[in-house]
Amino acid sequence: MRLAVFNQKGGVGKTTTALNLAAALAARGLEPLLVDLDSQAHLTGILCGGVASAEESLFAFYSEGRRLAELARPARLAGRGRGEIVPGHAELMKVDSLFGKGPRILYRLREGLDAAESGAARPVLIDCCPMLGVLSLSGIFAADRILVPVSADYLAVRGALALERTLKALEHVLKRRVARRFVLTRFDARRGMAHRIEAELRERFGEELAATRIAEAVGLAESPFHGKDVHAHAPGSRGARDYEALLEELLASGFFEV
């Protein structure tokens, strides 16, 4: 199953969520594939140290027609956990202007992932860029489900509401309603504002808001600096427990299947 992690606002924990859910999957013995659609390529830097040129990244999938399986490289996940990542690169910011004409471009990632799976299904996590354009829409078109991280602040809530409107507008194109879950991140239980935001989201989205909250935690903040997911950097930390709980919730509810 393919899960796109997306919000139209940056700084909400999107890459952190993709990274640590993948690590939680790897810790269970699964081998997730990650796709870095963000030109900032933070996920790529953490998991494989970055790539030297755009020709080694997802950009080559669009510019040269290279296969995703050819571009994928090993990802460092959860200690001895195994996985792969299709790397991002700064050149991805050019995809809209160079290749963004015509409706077929939005289906290319989906078709590329179909070819990469070649009958062997595996969990796929797509780290979308925060801007609404060809790349983020490609992630939505390729995904079976969408996970929307929402940090516990007012502007992030506005981003989530904007994304909900976008997803509704896309339903007539996709010919389906893409199932989604919203998850609160950077949650500080000591702040009244955080609880008010949670109540507002619960009223607006009901059961589509995950019960699990990702707390503001030192381990989560430190782990990217060390080039690791939180499960590898601080396996007993609050952040590791929260992301394990989130994965368990998504699996138990049937929202994400592996």
C-alpha atoms as an extended CHARMM CRD file, in Angstrom:
* protein
*
       258  EXT
         1         1  MET       CA              0.0000000000        0.0000000000        0.0000000000  PROA      1               0.0000000000
         2         2  ARG       CA              1.1300000000        3.5340000000       -0.7860000000  PROA      2               0.0000000000
         3         3  LEU       CA              0.8540000000        6.3450000000        1.7280000000  PROA      3               0.0000000000
         4         4  ALA       CA              1.4790000000        9.9720000000        0.7350000000  PROA      4               0.0000000000
         5         5  VAL       CA              2.5090000000       12.3050000000        3.5520000000  PROA      5               0.0000000000
         6         6  PHE       CA              1.3940000000       15.8080000000        2.6490000000  PROA      6               0.0000000000
         7         7  ASN       CA              0.3440000000       19.1860000000        3.9670000000  PROA      7               0.0000000000
         8         8  GLN       CA              0.2640000000       22.4650000000        2.0490000000  PROA      8               0.0000000000
         9         9  LYS       CA              2.2430000000       24.0930000000        4.8570000000  PROA      9               0.0000000000
        10        10  GLY       CA              5.8900000000       23.4180000000        5.6290000000  PROA      10              0.0000000000
        11        11  GLY       CA              7.3480000000       22.8550000000        9.0860000000  PROA      11              0.0000000000
        12        12  VAL       CA              4.5540000000       20.5770000000       10.3010000000  PROA      12              0.0000000000
        13        13  GLY       CA              6.6100000000       17.3890000000       10.6400000000  PROA      13              0.0000000000
        14        14  LYS       CA              5.9230000000       15.9540000000        7.2020000000  PROA      14              0.0000000000
        15        15  THR       CA              9.4040000000       14.5640000000        6.5500000000  PROA      15              0.0000000000
        16        16  THR       CA              9.7730000000       13.5750000000       10.2120000000  PROA      16              0.0000000000
        17        17  THR       CA              6.5570000000       11.5710000000        9.9270000000  PROA      17              0.0000000000
        18        18  ALA       CA              7.5270000000        9.8110000000        6.6810000000  PROA      18              0.0000000000
        19        19  LEU       CA             10.9700000000        9.0100000000        8.1110000000  PROA      19              0.0000000000
        20        20  ASN       CA              9.8270000000        7.6100000000       11.4240000000  PROA      20              0.0000000000
        21        21  LEU       CA              6.8620000000        5.6410000000       10.1190000000  PROA      21              0.0000000000
        22        22  ALA       CA              9.2430000000        4.0130000000        7.6450000000  PROA      22              0.0000000000
        23        23  ALA       CA             11.6330000000        3.2370000000       10.5050000000  PROA      23              0.0000000000
        24        24  ALA       CA              8.7990000000        1.7240000000       12.5550000000  PROA      24              0.0000000000
        25        25  LEU       CA              7.9340000000       -0.4850000000        9.5690000000  PROA      25              0.0000000000
        26        26  ALA       CA             11.5780000000       -1.5020000000        9.1710000000  PROA      26              0.0000000000
        27        27  ALA       CA             11.7760000000       -2.3490000000       12.8710000000  PROA      27              0.0000000000
        28        28  ARG       CA              8.9620000000       -4.8560000000       12.2370000000  PROA      28              0.0000000000
        29        29  GLY       CA             11.0330000000       -6.5860000000        9.5870000000  PROA      29              0.0000000000
        30        30  LEU       CA              9.3600000000       -4.9100000000        6.6180000000  PROA      30              0.0000000000
        31        31  GLU       CA             11.3220000000       -3.1700000000        3.8610000000  PROA      31              0.0000000000
        32        32  PRO       CA              9.5740000000        0.0920000000        2.9660000000  PROA      32              0.0000000000
        33        33  LEU       CA             10.2720000000        2.0990000000       -0.1550000000  PROA      33              0.0000000000
        34        34  LEU       CA             10.4080000000        5.8680000000        0.3300000000  PROA      34              0.0000000000
        35        35  VAL       CA             10.0110000000        8.4100000000       -2.4620000000  PROA      35              0.0000000000
        36        36  ASP       CA             11.3770000000       11.9010000000       -1.8130000000  PROA      36              0.0000000000
        37        37  LEU       CA              9.3210000000       14.3670000000       -3.8610000000  PROA      37              0.0000000000
        38        38  ASP       CA             10.6490000000       17.4140000000       -2.0180000000  PROA      38              0.0000000000
        39        39  SER       CA             13.3270000000       19.5040000000       -3.7420000000  PROA      39              0.0000000000
        40        40  GLN       CA             14.7850000000       20.2620000000       -0.3040000000  PROA      40              0.0000000000
        41        41  ALA       CA             15.6300000000       16.5320000000       -0.1540000000  PROA      41              0.0000000000
        42        42  HSD       CA             15.9020000000       16.4460000000        3.6390000000  PROA      42              0.0000000000
        43        43  LEU       CA             14.6610000000       12.8500000000        3.7500000000  PROA      43              0.0000000000
        44        44  THR       CA             17.3140000000       11.8510000000        1.2150000000  PROA      44              0.0000000000
        45        45  GLY       CA             20.0540000000       13.5340000000        3.2350000000  PROA      45              0.0000000000
        46        46  ILE       CA             19.0890000000       11.6670000000        6.3890000000  PROA      46              0.0000000000
        47        47  LEU       CA             18.6110000000        8.2380000000        4.8510000000  PROA      47              0.0000000000
        48        48  CYS       CA             21.4250000000        8.0060000000        2.3270000000  PROA      48              0.0000000000
        49        49  GLY       CA             23.5710000000       11.1000000000        2.7330000000  PROA      49              0.0000000000
        50        50  GLY       CA             22.2350000000       12.7900000000       -0.3990000000  PROA      50              0.0000000000
        51        51  VAL       CA             23.1450000000       12.2590000000       -4.0490000000  PROA      51              0.0000000000
        52        52  ALA       CA             25.8670000000       13.9650000000       -6.0460000000  PROA      52              0.0000000000
        53        53  SER       CA             23.8020000000       14.8470000000       -9.0980000000  PROA      53              0.0000000000
        54        54  ALA       CA             20.2280000000       15.1440000000      -10.3240000000  PROA      54              0.0000000000
        55        55  GLU       CA             20.8510000000       12.1720000000      -12.6460000000  PROA      55              0.0000000000
        56        56  GLU       CA             20.9840000000        9.9400000000       -9.5740000000  PROA      56              0.0000000000
        57        57  SER       CA             17.6680000000       11.2230000000       -8.2270000000  PROA      57              0.0000000000
        58        58  LEU       CA             13.9600000000       11.1980000000       -8.9360000000  PROA      58              0.0000000000
        59        59  PHE       CA             14.5800000000       14.0630000000      -11.3510000000  PROA      59              0.0000000000
        60        60  ALA       CA             16.0600000000       11.5410000000      -13.8050000000  PROA      60              0.0000000000
        61        61  PHE       CA             12.7720000000        9.6210000000      -13.7260000000  PROA      61              0.0000000000
        62        62  TYR       CA             11.0910000000       12.6960000000      -15.2220000000  PROA      62              0.0000000000
        63        63  SER       CA             13.9360000000       14.0120000000      -17.3730000000  PROA      63              0.0000000000
        64        64  GLU       CA             15.3930000000       10.7770000000      -18.7580000000  PROA      64              0.0000000000
        65        65  GLY       CA             12.6890000000        8.1870000000      -18.1580000000  PROA      65              0.0000000000
        66        66  ARG       CA             14.8980000000        6.1520000000      -15.8320000000  PROA      66              0.0000000000
        67        67  ARG       CA             13.1460000000        3.4540000000      -13.8320000000  PROA      67              0.0000000000
        68        68  LEU       CA             12.4540000000        4.0310000000      -10.1220000000  PROA      68              0.0000000000
        69        69  ALA       CA             13.9420000000        0.6330000000       -9.2930000000  PROA      69              0.0000000000
        70        70  GLU       CA             17.1640000000        1.7210000000      -10.9810000000  PROA      70              0.0000000000
        71        71  LEU       CA             17.3000000000        4.9620000000       -8.9800000000  PROA      71              0.0000000000
        72        72  ALA       CA             16.4280000000        3.4510000000       -5.5790000000  PROA      72              0.0000000000
        73        73  ARG       CA             19.2620000000        3.0780000000       -3.1010000000  PROA      73              0.0000000000
        74        74  PRO       CA             19.5490000000        1.5390000000        0.3730000000  PROA      74              0.0000000000
        75        75  ALA       CA             18.1210000000        3.6190000000        3.2240000000  PROA      75              0.0000000000
        76        76  ARG       CA             19.4970000000        3.6060000000        6.7640000000  PROA      76              0.0000000000
        77        77  LEU       CA             16.5250000000        2.7420000000        8.9450000000  PROA      77              0.0000000000
        78        78  ALA       CA             16.0640000000        1.7530000000       12.5940000000  PROA      78              0.0000000000
        79        79  GLY       CA             19.4890000000        0.2970000000       13.2600000000  PROA      79              0.0000000000
        80        80  ARG       CA             19.6030000000       -2.8860000000       11.1980000000  PROA      80              0.0000000000
        81        81  GLY       CA             16.2850000000       -2.2430000000        9.4980000000  PROA      81              0.0000000000
        82        82  ARG       CA             16.2060000000       -2.3610000000        5.7250000000  PROA      82              0.0000000000
        83        83  GLY       CA             14.5070000000       -0.1540000000        3.1840000000  PROA      83              0.0000000000
        84        84  GLU       CA             15.1180000000        1.8580000000        0.0370000000  PROA      84              0.0000000000
        85        85  ILE       CA             14.7060000000        5.4590000000       -1.0160000000  PROA      85              0.0000000000
        86        86  VAL       CA             14.2690000000        7.0700000000       -4.4120000000  PROA      86              0.0000000000
        87        87  PRO       CA             16.3160000000       10.2210000000       -3.7040000000  PROA      87              0.0000000000
        88        88  GLY       CA             15.1710000000       13.8000000000       -4.0700000000  PROA      88              0.0000000000
        89        89  HSD       CA             17.3130000000       16.6350000000       -5.4240000000  PROA      89              0.0000000000
        90        90  ALA       CA             17.1340000000       20.4290000000       -5.7400000000  PROA      90              0.0000000000
        91        91  GLU       CA             16.5150000000       20.0500000000       -9.4950000000  PROA      91              0.0000000000
        92        92  LEU       CA             13.0340000000       18.7040000000       -8.7100000000  PROA      92              0.0000000000
        93        93  MET       CA             11.8920000000       22.3140000000       -8.3950000000  PROA      93              0.0000000000
        94        94  LYS       CA             12.1280000000       22.4720000000      -12.2190000000  PROA      94              0.0000000000
        95        95  VAL       CA              9.7000000000       19.6130000000      -12.8650000000  PROA      95              0.0000000000
        96        96  ASP       CA              6.6490000000       21.8950000000      -13.0310000000  PROA      96              0.0000000000
        97        97  SER       CA              8.1430000000       24.2230000000      -15.6310000000  PROA      97              0.0000000000
        98        98  LEU       CA              9.9130000000       21.5560000000      -17.7160000000  PROA      98              0.0000000000
        99        99  PHE       CA              7.4810000000       18.6420000000      -17.6660000000  PROA      99              0.0000000000
       100       100  GLY       CA              4.2430000000       19.9480000000      -16.1960000000  PROA      100             0.0000000000
       101       101  LYS       CA              2.1960000000       20.1680000000      -19.3850000000  PROA      101             0.0000000000
       102       102  GLY       CA             -0.6770000000       17.7800000000      -20.0040000000  PROA      102             0.0000000000
       103       103  PRO       CA             -2.6240000000       15.4800000000      -17.6630000000  PROA      103             0.0000000000
       104       104  ARG       CA             -0.4630000000       12.3780000000      -18.1470000000  PROA      104             0.0000000000
       105       105  ILE       CA              2.4020000000       13.8330000000      -16.1250000000  PROA      105             0.0000000000
       106       106  LEU       CA              0.3070000000       13.4260000000      -12.9670000000  PROA      106             0.0000000000
       107       107  TYR       CA              0.0780000000        9.6610000000      -13.5210000000  PROA      107             0.0000000000
       108       108  ARG       CA              3.7590000000        9.0230000000      -14.2530000000  PROA      108             0.0000000000
       109       109  LEU       CA              4.7570000000        8.4050000000      -10.6430000000  PROA      109             0.0000000000
       110       110  ARG       CA              1.8890000000        5.9830000000      -10.1670000000  PROA      110             0.0000000000
       111       111  GLU       CA              2.8990000000        4.1110000000      -13.3190000000  PROA      111             0.0000000000
       112       112  GLY       CA              6.5420000000        4.1340000000      -12.2450000000  PROA      112             0.0000000000
       113       113  LEU       CA              5.6730000000        2.6340000000       -8.8610000000  PROA      113             0.0000000000
       114       114  ASP       CA              3.4950000000       -0.0050000000      -10.5400000000  PROA      114             0.0000000000
       115       115  ALA       CA              6.4980000000       -1.0210000000      -12.6300000000  PROA      115             0.0000000000
       116       116  ALA       CA              8.8540000000       -0.9380000000       -9.6300000000  PROA      116             0.0000000000
       117       117  GLU       CA              6.6490000000       -3.2490000000       -7.5890000000  PROA      117             0.0000000000
       118       118  SER       CA              6.4840000000       -5.8550000000      -10.3830000000  PROA      118             0.0000000000
       119       119  GLY       CA              4.1780000000       -8.1200000000       -8.3980000000  PROA      119             0.0000000000
       120       120  ALA       CA              6.0270000000       -7.8240000000       -5.0690000000  PROA      120             0.0000000000
       121       121  ALA       CA              3.9350000000       -5.4370000000       -2.9660000000  PROA      121             0.0000000000
       122       122  ARG       CA              5.7330000000       -3.4870000000       -0.2600000000  PROA      122             0.0000000000
       123       123  PRO       CA              4.8220000000       -0.4880000000        1.8920000000  PROA      123             0.0000000000
       124       124  VAL       CA              5.5400000000        2.7650000000        0.0680000000  PROA      124             0.0000000000
       125       125  LEU       CA              5.8140000000        6.1580000000        1.7820000000  PROA      125             0.0000000000
       126       126  ILE       CA              5.8000000000        9.2780000000       -0.3990000000  PROA      126             0.0000000000
       127       127  ASP       CA              7.2150000000       12.4410000000        1.1610000000  PROA      127             0.0000000000
       128       128  CYS       CA              5.4580000000       15.2100000000       -0.7860000000  PROA      128             0.0000000000
       129       129  CYS       CA              6.7240000000       18.7490000000       -1.1910000000  PROA      129             0.0000000000
       130       130  PRO       CA              4.6380000000       21.3440000000        0.6900000000  PROA      130             0.0000000000
       131       131  MET       CA              3.6390000000       23.2840000000       -2.4280000000  PROA      131             0.0000000000
       132       132  LEU       CA              0.6570000000       22.2810000000       -4.5260000000  PROA      132             0.0000000000
       133       133  GLY       CA              2.0530000000       21.4860000000       -7.9700000000  PROA      133             0.0000000000
       134       134  VAL       CA              2.9380000000       18.6410000000      -10.3020000000  PROA      134             0.0000000000
       135       135  LEU       CA              5.0450000000       16.7630000000       -7.7580000000  PROA      135             0.0000000000
       136       136  SER       CA              2.6500000000       16.9040000000       -4.8180000000  PROA      136             0.0000000000
       137       137  LEU       CA             -0.3160000000       16.1140000000       -7.0690000000  PROA      137             0.0000000000
       138       138  SER       CA              1.6520000000       13.1850000000       -8.4980000000  PROA      138             0.0000000000
       139       139  GLY       CA              2.0970000000       11.9030000000       -4.9580000000  PROA      139             0.0000000000
       140       140  ILE       CA             -1.6410000000       12.1530000000       -4.3380000000  PROA      140             0.0000000000
       141       141  PHE       CA             -2.4560000000       10.4250000000       -7.6390000000  PROA      141             0.0000000000
       142       142  ALA       CA             -0.0040000000        7.6170000000       -6.8400000000  PROA      142             0.0000000000
       143       143  ALA       CA             -1.1960000000        7.0530000000       -3.2620000000  PROA      143             0.0000000000
       144       144  ASP       CA             -3.8570000000        4.7750000000       -1.8300000000  PROA      144             0.0000000000
       145       145  ARG       CA             -4.0880000000        6.8910000000        1.3280000000  PROA      145             0.0000000000
       146       146  ILE       CA             -2.9690000000       10.3350000000        2.4820000000  PROA      146             0.0000000000
       147       147  LEU       CA             -1.5760000000       11.1720000000        5.9110000000  PROA      147             0.0000000000
       148       148  VAL       CA             -1.6800000000       14.8520000000        6.8320000000  PROA      148             0.0000000000
       149       149  PRO       CA              0.6130000000       15.9810000000        9.6720000000  PROA      149             0.0000000000
       150       150  VAL       CA             -0.7460000000       19.0980000000       11.3850000000  PROA      150             0.0000000000
       151       151  SER       CA              1.4370000000       20.8280000000       13.9470000000  PROA      151             0.0000000000
       152       152  ALA       CA             -0.4570000000       22.2520000000       16.8860000000  PROA      152             0.0000000000
       153       153  ASP       CA             -0.5350000000       25.8480000000       15.6600000000  PROA      153             0.0000000000
       154       154  TYR       CA             -3.0900000000       28.0030000000       13.8840000000  PROA      154             0.0000000000
       155       155  LEU       CA             -1.3670000000       28.2830000000       10.4980000000  PROA      155             0.0000000000
       156       156  ALA       CA             -0.9520000000       24.5170000000       10.2190000000  PROA      156             0.0000000000
       157       157  VAL       CA             -4.6810000000       24.1010000000       10.8020000000  PROA      157             0.0000000000
       158       158  ARG       CA             -5.3250000000       26.5110000000        7.9310000000  PROA      158             0.0000000000
       159       159  GLY       CA             -3.0350000000       24.3910000000        5.7740000000  PROA      159             0.0000000000
       160       160  ALA       CA             -4.9870000000       21.2620000000        6.6690000000  PROA      160             0.0000000000
       161       161  LEU       CA             -8.2910000000       22.9220000000        5.7920000000  PROA      161             0.0000000000
       162       162  ALA       CA             -6.8400000000       24.0970000000        2.4660000000  PROA      162             0.0000000000
       163       163  LEU       CA             -5.6780000000       20.5690000000        1.7240000000  PROA      163             0.0000000000
       164       164  GLU       CA             -9.1250000000       19.1850000000        2.5060000000  PROA      164             0.0000000000
       165       165  ARG       CA            -10.5990000000       21.5760000000       -0.0750000000  PROA      165             0.0000000000
       166       166  THR       CA             -7.9540000000       20.4970000000       -2.5910000000  PROA      166             0.0000000000
       167       167  LEU       CA             -8.7050000000       16.8170000000       -2.0690000000  PROA      167             0.0000000000
       168       168  LYS       CA            -12.4220000000       17.3880000000       -2.5180000000  PROA      168             0.0000000000
       169       169  ALA       CA            -11.7700000000       19.2940000000       -5.7410000000  PROA      169             0.0000000000
       170       170  LEU       CA             -9.6960000000       16.3830000000       -7.0460000000  PROA      170             0.0000000000
       171       171  GLU       CA            -12.3720000000       13.7550000000       -6.4680000000  PROA      171             0.0000000000
       172       172  HSD       CA            -13.9800000000       14.2170000000       -9.8810000000  PROA      172             0.0000000000
       173       173  VAL       CA            -10.5730000000       13.7500000000      -11.5470000000  PROA      173             0.0000000000
       174       174  LEU       CA             -9.5260000000       10.7520000000       -9.4650000000  PROA      174             0.0000000000
       175       175  LYS       CA            -13.0280000000        9.2400000000       -9.6530000000  PROA      175             0.0000000000
       176       176  ARG       CA            -12.7250000000        8.3580000000       -5.9820000000  PROA      176             0.0000000000
       177       177  ARG       CA            -12.3860000000        9.8470000000       -2.5430000000  PROA      177             0.0000000000
       178       178  VAL       CA             -8.8660000000        9.3460000000       -1.2580000000  PROA      178             0.0000000000
       179       179  ALA       CA             -8.9760000000        8.1770000000        2.3420000000  PROA      179             0.0000000000
       180       180  ARG       CA             -7.0180000000       10.4540000000        4.6800000000  PROA      180             0.0000000000
       181       181  ARG       CA             -5.9330000000       10.7680000000        8.2650000000  PROA      181             0.0000000000
       182       182  PHE       CA             -4.8600000000       13.9360000000       10.0040000000  PROA      182             0.0000000000
       183       183  VAL       CA             -2.2950000000       13.5690000000       12.7830000000  PROA      183             0.0000000000
       184       184  LEU       CA             -1.3170000000       16.2020000000       15.3210000000  PROA      184             0.0000000000
       185       185  THR       CA              2.4330000000       16.7720000000       15.5580000000  PROA      185             0.0000000000
       186       186  ARG       CA              4.6480000000       18.9310000000       17.7670000000  PROA      186             0.0000000000
       187       187  PHE       CA              1.9460000000       18.6050000000       20.4150000000  PROA      187             0.0000000000
       188       188  ASP       CA              2.7320000000       20.2060000000       23.7790000000  PROA      188             0.0000000000
       189       189  ALA       CA              0.1250000000       19.0730000000       26.3100000000  PROA      189             0.0000000000
       190       190  ARG       CA              1.0510000000       21.9880000000       28.5980000000  PROA      190             0.0000000000
       191       191  ARG       CA             -0.3000000000       24.5300000000       26.1160000000  PROA      191             0.0000000000
       192       192  GLY       CA             -3.9950000000       25.3090000000       26.1300000000  PROA      192             0.0000000000
       193       193  MET       CA             -3.7740000000       26.2930000000       22.4740000000  PROA      193             0.0000000000
       194       194  ALA       CA             -2.7390000000       22.7590000000       21.5360000000  PROA      194             0.0000000000
       195       195  HSD       CA             -5.8580000000       21.3000000000       23.1490000000  PROA      195             0.0000000000
       196       196  ARG       CA             -8.1010000000       23.8970000000       21.4940000000  PROA      196             0.0000000000
       197       197  ILE       CA             -6.6080000000       23.0510000000       18.1090000000  PROA      197             0.0000000000
       198       198  GLU       CA             -7.1400000000       19.3500000000       18.7640000000  PROA      198             0.0000000000
       199       199  ALA       CA            -10.7930000000       20.0070000000       19.6520000000  PROA      199             0.0000000000
       200       200  GLU       CA            -11.2820000000       22.0870000000       16.4970000000  PROA      200             0.0000000000
       201       201  LEU       CA             -9.7750000000       19.3990000000       14.2860000000  PROA      201             0.0000000000
       202       202  ARG       CA            -11.8090000000       16.6870000000       16.0020000000  PROA      202             0.0000000000
       203       203  GLU       CA            -14.9950000000       18.6650000000       15.3920000000  PROA      203             0.0000000000
       204       204  ARG       CA            -14.0520000000       19.2400000000       11.7490000000  PROA      204             0.0000000000
       205       205  PHE       CA            -12.6410000000       15.8300000000       10.8010000000  PROA      205             0.0000000000
       206       206  GLY       CA            -14.0710000000       13.4200000000       13.3770000000  PROA      206             0.0000000000
       207       207  GLU       CA            -12.5620000000        9.9420000000       13.1190000000  PROA      207             0.0000000000
       208       208  GLU       CA            -10.2650000000       11.1180000000       10.3460000000  PROA      208             0.0000000000
       209       209  LEU       CA             -8.1330000000       12.7350000000       13.0590000000  PROA      209             0.0000000000
       210       210  ALA       CA             -5.8060000000       10.1000000000       14.4910000000  PROA      210             0.0000000000
       211       211  ALA       CA             -6.1040000000        9.4370000000       18.2010000000  PROA      211             0.0000000000
       212       212  THR       CA             -2.3130000000        9.2900000000       18.4760000000  PROA      212             0.0000000000
       213       213  ARG       CA             -0.5850000000       12.6330000000       18.9750000000  PROA      213             0.0000000000
       214       214  ILE       CA              3.0890000000       13.1850000000       18.2490000000  PROA      214             0.0000000000
       215       215  ALA       CA              4.5240000000       15.1170000000       21.1580000000  PROA      215             0.0000000000
       216       216  GLU       CA              7.1760000000       17.8010000000       20.9140000000  PROA      216             0.0000000000
       217       217  ALA       CA             10.2350000000       15.8000000000       21.9070000000  PROA      217             0.0000000000
       218       218  VAL       CA             13.9930000000       16.2720000000       22.1160000000  PROA      218             0.0000000000
       219       219  GLY       CA             14.7700000000       12.9420000000       20.4560000000  PROA      219             0.0000000000
       220       220  LEU       CA             12.7130000000       13.8470000000       17.3930000000  PROA      220             0.0000000000
       221       221  ALA       CA             14.4610000000       17.1910000000       17.0870000000  PROA      221             0.0000000000
       222       222  GLU       CA             17.9500000000       15.7180000000       17.5280000000  PROA      222             0.0000000000
       223       223  SER       CA             17.7540000000       12.6220000000       15.3330000000  PROA      223             0.0000000000
       224       224  PRO       CA             17.9820000000       14.3380000000       11.8870000000  PROA      224             0.0000000000
       225       225  PHE       CA             21.1300000000       16.1460000000       13.0520000000  PROA      225             0.0000000000
       226       226  HSD       CA             22.6910000000       12.7180000000       13.6230000000  PROA      226             0.0000000000
       227       227  GLY       CA             21.4470000000       11.4230000000       10.2520000000  PROA      227             0.0000000000
       228       228  LYS       CA             19.1050000000        8.9300000000       11.8980000000  PROA      228             0.0000000000
       229       229  ASP       CA             15.4450000000        8.2270000000       12.4870000000  PROA      229             0.0000000000
       230       230  VAL       CA             14.2770000000        8.5080000000       16.0740000000  PROA      230             0.0000000000
       231       231  HSD       CA             14.0740000000        4.7120000000       16.4920000000  PROA      231             0.0000000000
       232       232  ALA       CA             17.7920000000        4.4260000000       15.7190000000  PROA      232             0.0000000000
       233       233  HSD       CA             18.8520000000        7.5590000000       17.6000000000  PROA      233             0.0000000000
       234       234  ALA       CA             16.7150000000        7.2430000000       20.7260000000  PROA      234             0.0000000000
       235       235  PRO       CA             14.7870000000        3.9580000000       20.6510000000  PROA      235             0.0000000000
       236       236  GLY       CA             13.2730000000        4.3460000000       24.0990000000  PROA      236             0.0000000000
       237       237  SER       CA             12.2720000000        7.9820000000       23.6810000000  PROA      237             0.0000000000
       238       238  ARG       CA              8.8360000000        9.5570000000       23.6710000000  PROA      238             0.0000000000
       239       239  GLY       CA              9.1680000000       10.2940000000       19.9570000000  PROA      239             0.0000000000
       240       240  ALA       CA              9.9220000000        6.6570000000       19.1160000000  PROA      240             0.0000000000
       241       241  ARG       CA              6.9720000000        5.4810000000       21.2030000000  PROA      241             0.0000000000
       242       242  ASP       CA              4.6350000000        7.9980000000       19.5820000000  PROA      242             0.0000000000
       243       243  TYR       CA              5.4960000000        6.9660000000       16.0360000000  PROA      243             0.0000000000
       244       244  GLU       CA              5.2490000000        3.2850000000       16.9300000000  PROA      244             0.0000000000
       245       245  ALA       CA              1.8100000000        4.0150000000       18.3980000000  PROA      245             0.0000000000
       246       246  LEU       CA              0.7920000000        5.9210000000       15.2700000000  PROA      246             0.0000000000
       247       247  LEU       CA              1.8160000000        3.0450000000       13.0180000000  PROA      247             0.0000000000
       248       248  GLU       CA             -0.0390000000        0.5980000000       15.2420000000  PROA      248             0.0000000000
       249       249  GLU       CA             -3.1690000000        2.7620000000       15.0610000000  PROA      249             0.0000000000
       250       250  LEU       CA             -3.0040000000        3.0460000000       11.2670000000  PROA      250             0.0000000000
       251       251  LEU       CA             -2.5220000000       -0.7180000000       10.9050000000  PROA      251             0.0000000000
       252       252  ALA       CA             -5.1750000000       -1.7090000000       13.4580000000  PROA      252             0.0000000000
       253       253  SER       CA             -7.7860000000        0.5490000000       11.8460000000  PROA      253             0.0000000000
       254       254  GLY       CA             -7.0590000000       -0.8300000000        8.3840000000  PROA      254             0.0000000000
       255       255  PHE       CA             -6.1030000000        2.6050000000        7.1310000000  PROA      255             0.0000000000
       256       256  PHE       CA             -2.6410000000        1.3530000000        6.1870000000  PROA      256             0.0000000000
       257       257  GLU       CA             -2.1060000000       -2.2590000000        5.1690000000  PROA      257             0.0000000000
       258       258  VAL       CA              1.2120000000       -4.0820000000        4.8490000000  PROA      258             0.0000000000
